[in-house]
């Protein structure tokens, strides 16, 4: 079973920045997922990471053939959405919520058409109130929630798996400050990546691996 991780910097985490052939999976949640599953189920999976820092949904869709379909994955995991909000603050190059929904759904339906047996894990975009998000927090959180709701809706409409993450991170802030989990309010720390990986693995085992076996 080939598992493909796709997304932005939260998925990339160095895999696309000269990390070398020894860590092509990056150094974040994708690595933790690959390490845990590889050790627990030897020889059963191969892993690809094609996340690229700075990507929005339109960027992922633009490269979906070469960084998705051509790889013929069995499981396609995608985490995208925060840059669609964030980039509007910096250079007014965000992707509004309605367009985000349209392009994301097109990505999912086109992928299902190209790979009829694909199973997809659509990960919820998330933010916490610290660092880069603090100045425009109310807008940042509200707009990210719109993208999150779009991802949840698309998963339901397309019969794919939605992986919620925001509440898990919100709850974690009751244990340690937001910056402990997401250093700048967007990018996970090592501990944040561990939370995400654990949730991903739990979902994968319950929704895909056990039914598959």
N, C-alpha and C positions, 0 to 999 in steps of 0.2 A: 504494500500500500504506500503510495507516494503522497506526502503531505506538503502542500505549498502554503507558505506564509506570505501575505501581501499587505502593503500599506505604506506608511510614511516613516518618519524618523523613529517612532516608538517601536516599529518592527525592524527597521534597518539596524540601528545600534552598532554601527561600525562595520557591518558586513560589506558595505559599498564604499568604504573609505580606506582601502589599503590594509585591511585586517589580515590579508593573506589567506592562502589555501587551507590553513589549519582551522580557521573559524569562519567558513563561508556562511554559516547560519547566523552570524552576528553575536552579540554579547548580552542580549536581553531575554524577554520571555520566550522567544522562539528557541533560543539555545537551551533554556531550562526545560521546555517541553520536549525537545529532541533528546536531551540527556536523560530525562526521567523515563520517557517511553522506550528509548533505545536500551536502557539498562533493564527495565522491567519486562520488555518483550523483545529479546534479542532477535535480530535478523528479520523482523516483521515489517519494518518501516524504512523508507528513505525520506529525507527532508530537504526542502528547498526554501530559501528565503529570498524574495525579490522586492522587499520593501526599499523605498528610496526616500531619503530625508527631504522634507519640503513638499511632498506630493499632496495634491488635492484629489478629489474623486475624478475630475476631468483628466488629470495626469495619469492616474492608474488606468482609466479606460483607454487612453491613447496608446498605451503599451500592453494592453491585455493579451494581444495575440502572441507577441514574443515572450512576455513575462508571465504568461498564464496558459493559454490554450496549447501552445507548442510544447509545453512541458508535460502535458497529459496527466495532470494530477488526479488522484482519486478523491482527495479532500482538499478543498480550497478555503483557507482561512484569511479573512480580510479585516483589518482595522484601519479605518479612514474616517475623516470628518473634522478633526480639530483644526487643521490648516485651512479648511474651507471657511472657518470662522476667523481664525487668527490673521490670515493674510489680508483681510479687509481692513484691519487696524493699521498695518504697516504701509502697504502700497495699494490699497483698495483693489486687491485682486482676489478677493474671496469668492466663494460660490454660494449664492443665496439658497435658502432652504428648499424652494420649489425646484430649482435646477438640480440641486444635490439629489433630491428624490428621483428625478427623471433619469439622470445619468447613472445613478447607482442601480436603479431597477433595470435599466438597459444593460448594464454590465452583468447583472445576475442572470437575466433572461437570455442574453446572448451566450453567456457561458454555459447555461443549461442546454441550449440548443447545440452548441459545439461539442459539449461533453455530456451526453445524455445521462450518464450514470454518476455524475459529480454529486458530492455532498459538500455543502458549504456551511462554514461557521462564520456568521456575520457578527462581528464584535462591536459592542456599543462604544462610541466615542465618549470621552470623559474629560473633566477638568476639576481642579480643586483651587481654592481661594488662597493663592500665595504667588509671589514672584511675578511672572509675566502676566498673569491673569488679573491681578489685584486692582490695577488702575481702572479697568473697565469691567469689573467683576459681574455686575448684574447682567450686562449685555452678553458677556462671554458665556456665562452659565446658561442664560436663556436661549441663546442661539445654538449652543452645543446640544442642549436638550431637544431642540427642533430636529437636528441631524440624527440624534439618538432615536427619536420617535420615528423618523423616516426609515432608519435601519430596521427597527422592530417591525414596522408595517410591511416592509419589503420581504422580510423573512417569513412573515405570516402569509402574505399573498403568494409567495413562490414556493412555499413548503420547505424552507430551509431553516437552519438552526440559528436562533438569536442568542447571543451570549451577553447577558447584562453584566456591567462592571461598575457603573457609577455608584450605586447604593453600597456595594462592597467597599469602595474607596471612601465614601462618606462615613460609613460605619467605622472604618479604620482610623479616621480622624478622632474618634473618641478614645483611642489608645495612644496615639502619638500625633504630633502636629502634621498639617497637610504637607509641609515641605519634607517631612520624613518619607512620605510615600511618593510624591511627585515634586521633584526638586524645585521646579519653576512654575508649578501649577499645571504643567502639561506633560513633561517628560518624567517617566518613572525612575526612581532610584533603584538600587539593587533590591531593596525590600519590596518596592512597588512592583517590580517585574516578577518577583516571586509570588506575590498575591495573584497577579494576572495569570501567571503560568499554572498555578494550582487550580484556578477556576477553569482555565482552558482544558486542562487534562481531565478534570472531573466531568466536564461537559462532553468531551470527546469519548471518554470511556462509556458514559451512560447513554449517549445518543447515537454513537456511531460504532464503537468497537464491540460492545456487547450484542447489539442487534445484528451486527455483521457476522459474529461468530456463532 
